[in-house]
Amino acid sequence: LKLQFLYFIGCIHIHTQMYPTFSNHKPAPAVGTDRYICDRFDPATFGPVCAFNEWDPLEEVIVGVGDNSCEPDCSIDPVWRYLFHSEDKTLARRGPYPKDLIEQGCRELDNLTRVLQNEGVCVRRPTPAAFHEPFSAPGAFKSPCGFNATCPRDFLMTLGNNLIEAPMGLRTRFYEYQCYRPLIQDYFKMGANWVAAPKGVMKDALYDESYPVDENSPERQEMLQKHKYVTTEEEPIWDAADWMRMGKDIFAQRSFVSNEFGIEWFRRQFAPMGYRVHTMHSEDLVPKHIDCTLLPLRPGLALENPTRKFEERDLFLKNGWRLLSSVKPSPKPDKWMKTVIRPTSSWIGINIFSIDEQRVVASDTEEAVIKQLESVGVKVIPVPFQAMFYLGGAFHCATTDVRRRGDRLSYFPQLDEQEAAQDEVKKYTDFVGHVPL
């Protein structure tokens, strides 16, 4: 009878919340009352680090730096050659990017910093490293250079008051964590939790050397339909940019740089804190990072790439979310397009960064994307970012939000009802198990 009653209440709730605002939802409590398990915005208790989603009002952020940016070596980094989106793949090289490209990228990141500061946001920056120097991981690989620190989103993730280091899937990014350690240690001393995922060894067994390189080949499409990727399950790897936070629910994309092993590691760390971690599989033929595939704008509304729909998208629709099909971005020609290979796709124009539910930062050249966002009540701050498309990504990539003002809420009512029903069943079975026969 209890389960029938819960089902009845759930049906009423779903009927009256077809497009929920979630404004009346109370914070989803963490397990226990440990001061190290953060479920609400309370800097006095939990320290200066706190973020539960992608849209709450932004107070502090990390913006990347472009100094000494280098292009990875395909022969050393097997994944890298699968990430090219330039038509002319012969442009691939290794070593430092052109000087004028690096300088322009640094100016763009500095300008983004000023824009965010003008919006009242505190901005921190990582420490540049000598990416042009060779390095090695004993017994695994030797690399003539690294990559860069333009994209803190790939390496660092905030969940509640946890600062989480991702192991990442590219060999050339092995030591990128050193750029962020001064910041992480500073936040730790101020009260944040510091969680570092196990660093990969990255031996050859982690990569499937026989994986089809041509993204348009039937062989590649068949492999992806079977959820087979260039990275194996040899050890846990993941890029933080494959994760999307939506309150109590965390969505993790299986991709070329994030495997099931890594997602399961994450799930076991944070499920006990009350988070639901979902594995996502997209139609993307070059799956790498979720933030050009699905971008939540506010509770109940997300921007969706129509060419990369997730197999699991019904989870959103059944919980009252509107998935807004994005217009096609229009990358503009530039002076590097015929000489430098680009690791970002033609959809990089929808890689936006939210300051809050009403304001986002987007590329100043993407007029159609800007118009679409404005049509759903979002104010767009246009910012130039052309060089950064070559050096790693766009605005969501180039930032990691440290603190957003808001509590941990649940935005998926059906999942809440399922959990409540399961709890009732558990209470009943526990009770029956203690009744003497």
Salt bridges, closest charged atoms under 4 A:
ASP39 OD1 - ARG40 NH1 3.34
ASP42 OD2 - ARG40 NH2 3.46
GLU54 OE1 - ARG153 NH1 3.88
GLU54 OE2 - ARG245 NE 3.05
GLU54 OE1 - HIS396 NE2 3.01
GLU59 OE1 - ARG403 NE 2.73
GLU59 OE2 - ARG405 NH1 2.87
GLU60 OE2 - ARG124 NH1 3.81
GLU60 OE1 - ARG403 NH1 2.82
ASP73 OD2 - ARG94 NH1 2.67
ASP100 OD2 - LYS335 NZ 3.29
ASP110 OD1 - ARG125 NH1 3.24
GLU119 OE1 - ARG359 NH1 2.54
ASP154 OD2 - ARG173 NH1 2.78
ASP154 OD1 - HIS289 ND1 3.71
GLU165 OE2 - ARG181 NE 2.74
GLU176 OE1 - ARG173 NE 2.72
ASP186 OD2 - ARG124 NH2 2.98
ASP204 OD1 - ARG171 NH2 2.89
GLU209 OE1 - ARG81 NH2 2.94
GLU215 OE2 - LYS89 NZ 3.94
GLU222 OE2 - LYS226 NZ 3.19
GLU233 OE2 - ARG254 NH2 3.17
ASP239 OD2 - HIS289 NE2 2.77
ASP249 OD1 - ARG276 NE 2.78
ASP249 OD1 - HIS278 NE2 2.68
GLU260 OE2 - HIS281 NE2 3.50
GLU264 OE1 - ARG267 NH1 2.70
GLU264 OE2 - ARG268 NE 2.97
ASP284 OD2 - ARG308 NH1 3.52
ASP291 OD2 - HIS396 ND1 2.80
GLU304 OE2 - ARG313 NE 2.83
GLU311 OE2 - HIS227 NE2 2.93
GLU312 OE2 - HIS281 ND1 2.78
ASP356 OD2 - ARG359 NH2 2.82
ASP401 OD1 - ARG153 NH1 3.01
ASP401 OD2 - ARG245 NH2 2.60
ASP401 OD2 - ARG404 NE 2.58
ASP416 OD1 - ARG276 NH1 3.04
GLU419 OE1 - LYS248 NZ 2.82
GLU419 OE1 - ARG276 NH1 3.40
GLU424 OE2 - LYS427 NZ 3.81
ASP430 OD2 - LYS426 NZ 2.93
